[in-house]
């Protein structure tokens, strides 16, 4: 798959491809997990605690995606990416948290290993989790390694201003983009 070339186009792609999909996937996965945990509570293979973990991820991902949709991505689309060092760092820290949650999901599910007696719901849960994990890992990779990477050299080369927003940052620059 060929990704969009510009940062602005990439943000739109991420929202449409990944944000929308995560919002569809997680509630159903949480519901399936709760059913599996309740019905198979006595099984030593049940992914106990998975529904709670997915519930936490729903909240954490929603906050993360809203920060991107309302702050970071609009700033990138307006050409202010070089001024977004702190939000980009915060998004990368969130990604680290998401990757830890992914590791926990893999641990709880024994890396999606189904027991012999797994019912259809359990099978659908693990199939859905496989898809979700592939999606979120690709989402994180595209943001960290492609989108945010575009701004790393600009952030390192740019002297730090004391501005708290992209708009204020312009007040500290002369026409050449150097701090006044």
Secondary structure in CASP SS format (residue, H / E / C, confidence):
PFRMAT SS
TARGET T0000
AUTHOR 0000-0000-0000
METHOD secondary structure of the structure
MODEL  1
X C 1.00
X C 1.00
X C 1.00
X C 1.00
X C 1.00
X C 1.00
X H 1.00
X H 1.00
X H 1.00
X H 1.00
X H 1.00
X H 1.00
X H 1.00
X H 1.00
X H 1.00
X H 1.00
X H 1.00
X H 1.00
X H 1.00
X H 1.00
X H 1.00
X H 1.00
X H 1.00
X H 1.00
X H 1.00
X H 1.00
X H 1.00
X H 1.00
X H 1.00
X H 1.00
X H 1.00
X H 1.00
X H 1.00
X H 1.00
X H 1.00
X H 1.00
X H 1.00
X H 1.00
X H 1.00
X C 1.00
X C 1.00
X C 1.00
X C 1.00
X C 1.00
X C 1.00
X C 1.00
X C 1.00
X C 1.00
X C 1.00
X H 1.00
X H 1.00
X H 1.00
X H 1.00
X H 1.00
X H 1.00
X H 1.00
X H 1.00
X H 1.00
X H 1.00
X H 1.00
X H 1.00
X H 1.00
X H 1.00
X H 1.00
X H 1.00
X H 1.00
X H 1.00
X H 1.00
X H 1.00
X H 1.00
X H 1.00
X H 1.00
X H 1.00
X H 1.00
X H 1.00
X H 1.00
X H 1.00
X C 1.00
X C 1.00
X C 1.00
X H 1.00
X H 1.00
X H 1.00
X C 1.00
X H 1.00
X H 1.00
X H 1.00
X H 1.00
X H 1.00
X H 1.00
X H 1.00
X H 1.00
X H 1.00
X H 1.00
X H 1.00
X H 1.00
X H 1.00
X H 1.00
X H 1.00
X H 1.00
X H 1.00
X H 1.00
X H 1.00
X H 1.00
X H 1.00
X H 1.00
X H 1.00
X H 1.00
X C 1.00
X C 1.00
X C 1.00
X C 1.00
X C 1.00
X C 1.00
X C 1.00
X C 1.00
X C 1.00
X C 1.00
X C 1.00
X H 1.00
X H 1.00
X H 1.00
X H 1.00
X H 1.00
X H 1.00
X H 1.00
X H 1.00
X H 1.00
X H 1.00
X H 1.00
X H 1.00
X H 1.00
X H 1.00
X H 1.00
X H 1.00
X H 1.00
X H 1.00
X H 1.00
X H 1.00
X H 1.00
X H 1.00
X H 1.00
X H 1.00
X H 1.00
X H 1.00
X H 1.00
X H 1.00
X C 1.00
X H 1.00
X H 1.00
X H 1.00
X H 1.00
X H 1.00
X H 1.00
X H 1.00
X H 1.00
X H 1.00
X C 1.00
X C 1.00
X C 1.00
X C 1.00
X C 1.00
X C 1.00
X C 1.00
X C 1.00
X H 1.00
X H 1.00
X H 1.00
X H 1.00
X H 1.00
X H 1.00
X C 1.00
X E 1.00
X C 1.00
X C 1.00
X C 1.00
X C 1.00
X C 1.00
X E 1.00
X C 1.00
END
